């Protein structure tokens, strides 16, 4: 009985790992994606390896309507401009550098 339980646990573990690898492979072979930087990438994997957030799952440009909530939670974009919240920054295709008004401090003086 103990041997059967061990075999079941091992098979379950192997199937879970196979499922995880299948999902990651599927993500890598999808079609083109558009990054927040406005550049088209071959797939999600290429964009994520370069640290690029996905704006939409098609070639650039992404034509989208921004339906952002009106909650004021200021963020500083990579362009050095403060936006009312993260959604508003992303709608302008600007990545968030820090989650407070600009400037972003990298260390304490």
Residue frames as qw, qx, qy, qz and C-alpha x, y, z in Angstrom:
[[0.000, 0.885, 0.466, 0.000, 0.00, 0.00, 0.00],
 [0.294, -0.801, 0.109, 0.509, 2.81, 2.45, 0.80],
 [0.420, -0.127, 0.609, 0.661, 4.52, 1.64, -2.49],
 [0.224, 0.628, 0.663, 0.341, 1.34, 2.41, -4.41],
 [0.123, -0.938, -0.243, 0.213, 1.01, 5.80, -2.70],
 [0.391, -0.578, 0.352, 0.623, 4.62, 6.65, -3.52],
 [0.368, 0.177, 0.695, 0.592, 4.09, 5.75, -7.18],
 [0.092, 0.818, 0.551, 0.141, 0.91, 7.87, -7.33],
 [0.243, -0.884, -0.027, 0.398, 2.72, 10.84, -5.79],
 [0.415, -0.340, 0.518, 0.666, 5.62, 10.53, -8.23],
 [0.293, 0.431, 0.706, 0.480, 3.29, 10.30, -11.24],
 [0.034, -0.912, -0.401, 0.078, 1.31, 13.31, -10.01],
 [0.340, -0.735, 0.193, 0.554, 4.54, 15.30, -9.64],
 [0.396, -0.062, 0.646, 0.649, 5.70, 14.34, -13.15],
 [0.195, 0.654, 0.662, 0.310, 2.34, 15.29, -14.69],
 [0.137, -0.927, -0.217, 0.272, 2.35, 18.68, -12.94],
 [0.357, -0.547, 0.390, 0.649, 5.85, 19.47, -14.21],
 [0.338, 0.220, 0.725, 0.558, 4.86, 18.42, -17.73],
 [0.074, 0.832, 0.546, 0.062, 1.79, 20.68, -17.52],
 [0.235, -0.851, 0.026, 0.468, 3.92, 23.65, -16.43],
 [0.359, -0.307, 0.573, 0.669, 6.40, 23.12, -19.28],
 [0.279, 0.484, 0.734, 0.387, 3.57, 22.75, -21.82],
 [0.008, -0.921, -0.364, 0.140, 2.06, 26.07, -20.70],
 [0.266, -0.744, 0.244, 0.563, 5.38, 27.90, -20.94],
 [0.370, -0.026, 0.701, 0.609, 6.07, 26.45, -24.41],
 [0.212, 0.697, 0.658, 0.189, 2.60, 27.46, -25.60],
 [0.104, -0.921, -0.141, 0.347, 3.21, 31.03, -24.45],
 [0.348, -0.536, 0.454, 0.621, 6.48, 31.18, -26.36],
 [0.289, 0.099, 0.766, 0.566, 5.02, 30.12, -29.71],
 [0.244, 0.772, 0.527, -0.260, 2.07, 32.48, -29.86],
 [0.474, 0.691, 0.278, 0.470, 1.88, 35.20, -32.44],
 [0.334, 0.386, -0.134, 0.849, 3.37, 38.66, -32.34],
 [0.352, -0.756, -0.475, 0.279, 2.89, 40.97, -29.37],
 [0.203, 0.770, -0.002, 0.605, 3.25, 44.71, -28.97],
 [0.542, -0.237, -0.483, 0.646, 5.34, 46.01, -26.08],
 [0.157, -0.879, -0.339, 0.297, 4.60, 49.11, -24.04],
 [0.323, -0.524, 0.291, 0.732, 7.57, 50.67, -25.80],
 [0.533, 0.663, -0.004, -0.526, 5.64, 50.53, -29.10],
 [0.181, 0.492, -0.791, -0.316, 7.82, 47.81, -30.68],
 [0.920, 0.053, -0.116, -0.371, 6.53, 44.50, -32.08],
 [0.254, -0.488, 0.833, -0.062, 8.08, 41.28, -30.75],
 [0.385, 0.122, -0.850, -0.338, 7.89, 37.76, -32.19],
 [0.627, -0.417, -0.643, -0.139, 6.15, 36.40, -29.09],
 [0.530, -0.812, -0.039, -0.240, 5.60, 36.93, -25.37],
 [0.876, -0.312, 0.001, 0.368, 8.81, 35.11, -24.41],
 [0.562, 0.360, 0.051, 0.743, 11.04, 37.38, -26.46],
 [0.134, -0.771, -0.065, -0.619, 9.41, 40.47, -24.96],
 [0.718, -0.686, -0.031, -0.115, 9.56, 39.19, -21.37],
 [0.854, -0.084, -0.027, 0.513, 13.23, 38.15, -21.71],
 [0.372, 0.414, 0.025, 0.830, 13.99, 41.75, -22.63],
 [0.170, -0.337, -0.541, 0.752, 11.96, 43.07, -19.67],
 [0.199, -0.081, -0.301, -0.929, 9.22, 44.53, -21.87],
 [0.375, 0.296, 0.696, -0.535, 5.62, 44.61, -20.65],
 [0.172, 0.308, 0.805, 0.477, 2.96, 43.59, -23.18],
 [0.262, 0.185, 0.078, -0.944, 0.54, 46.27, -24.38],
 [0.796, 0.254, 0.127, -0.535, -1.53, 43.91, -26.58],
 [0.635, -0.132, 0.743, 0.167, -1.28, 40.49, -28.21],
 [0.667, 0.653, 0.328, 0.145, -0.92, 41.62, -31.82],
 [0.570, 0.241, 0.093, 0.780, 1.46, 43.69, -33.94],
 [0.141, -0.551, -0.235, 0.788, 1.89, 47.33, -32.98],
 [0.112, -0.282, 0.410, -0.860, 0.22, 49.75, -32.79],
 [0.128, -0.398, -0.882, 0.219, -2.34, 48.77, -30.18],
 [0.246, -0.365, -0.182, -0.879, -5.50, 50.75, -30.60],
 [0.371, -0.380, -0.809, 0.251, -7.23, 50.63, -27.27],
 [0.284, -0.742, -0.130, -0.593, -9.60, 52.66, -25.22],
 [0.301, 0.143, -0.695, 0.637, -8.44, 53.38, -21.73],
 [0.566, -0.615, -0.351, -0.423, -11.04, 52.81, -19.07],
 [0.413, 0.155, -0.619, 0.650, -9.05, 53.81, -16.02],
 [0.409, -0.720, -0.542, 0.147, -10.55, 54.31, -12.60],
 [0.103, 0.837, -0.014, 0.537, -10.35, 57.84, -11.30],
 [0.743, -0.635, -0.089, 0.191, -8.52, 56.91, -8.10],
 [0.225, 0.885, -0.346, 0.217, -5.49, 59.13, -7.49],
 [0.855, -0.406, 0.235, 0.221, -2.50, 56.90, -6.77],
 [0.305, 0.886, -0.305, -0.172, 0.38, 58.78, -8.37],
 [0.894, -0.069, 0.289, 0.336, 3.17, 56.93, -10.13],
 [0.025, -0.780, 0.393, 0.486, 6.34, 58.11, -11.82],
 [0.880, 0.463, 0.097, -0.041, 6.83, 56.97, -15.40],
 [0.795, -0.088, 0.236, 0.553, 10.13, 56.02, -17.01],
 [0.379, 0.640, 0.221, 0.631, 9.89, 59.34, -18.86],
 [0.300, -0.030, -0.378, 0.875, 10.12, 61.26, -15.56],
 [0.341, -0.309, -0.176, -0.870, 6.50, 62.44, -15.66],
 [0.211, 0.068, 0.806, -0.549, 4.00, 61.86, -12.83],
 [0.387, -0.223, -0.666, -0.597, 0.70, 60.16, -13.75],
 [0.568, -0.377, 0.147, -0.717, -2.48, 60.00, -11.67],
 [0.823, -0.222, 0.481, -0.204, -2.33, 56.19, -11.48],
 [0.443, -0.267, 0.782, 0.347, -0.68, 53.19, -13.14],
 [0.536, 0.527, 0.656, 0.071, -3.47, 52.73, -15.66],
 [0.257, 0.943, 0.067, -0.202, -3.13, 56.28, -16.95],
 [0.208, -0.685, 0.601, 0.357, 0.62, 55.79, -17.42],
 [0.493, 0.018, 0.835, 0.243, 0.09, 52.53, -19.32],
 [0.477, 0.739, 0.466, -0.095, -2.53, 54.17, -21.54],
 [0.187, 0.931, -0.234, -0.210, 0.17, 56.61, -22.62],
 [0.920, 0.282, -0.195, 0.191, 2.46, 53.59, -23.21],
 [0.086, 0.714, -0.518, 0.463, 4.77, 54.62, -20.39],
 [0.728, -0.160, -0.635, 0.202, 6.14, 52.05, -17.96],
 [0.494, -0.843, -0.025, -0.212, 6.07, 52.77, -14.24],
 [0.460, 0.504, -0.552, 0.478, 9.41, 53.49, -12.61],
 [0.162, -0.034, -0.759, 0.630, 8.16, 53.88, -9.03],
 [0.251, -0.607, -0.727, -0.200, 4.82, 54.02, -7.22],
 [0.225, -0.748, -0.321, 0.536, 4.93, 57.62, -6.02],
 [0.337, 0.936, 0.071, -0.077, 5.21, 61.05, -7.66],
 [0.739, 0.398, -0.098, 0.535, 8.41, 61.85, -9.53],
 [0.453, 0.561, -0.690, -0.065, 11.29, 61.94, -8.94],
 [0.958, -0.208, -0.196, -0.029, 12.10, 58.35, -8.00],
 [0.197, -0.790, 0.563, -0.140, 14.90, 58.06, -5.48],
 [0.825, 0.230, -0.517, -0.004, 17.20, 55.09, -5.92],
 [0.673, -0.120, -0.548, 0.482, 18.86, 55.37, -2.53],
 [0.380, -0.895, -0.223, 0.073, 19.06, 57.40, 0.62],
 [0.427, 0.679, -0.249, 0.543, 21.65, 60.17, 0.81]]
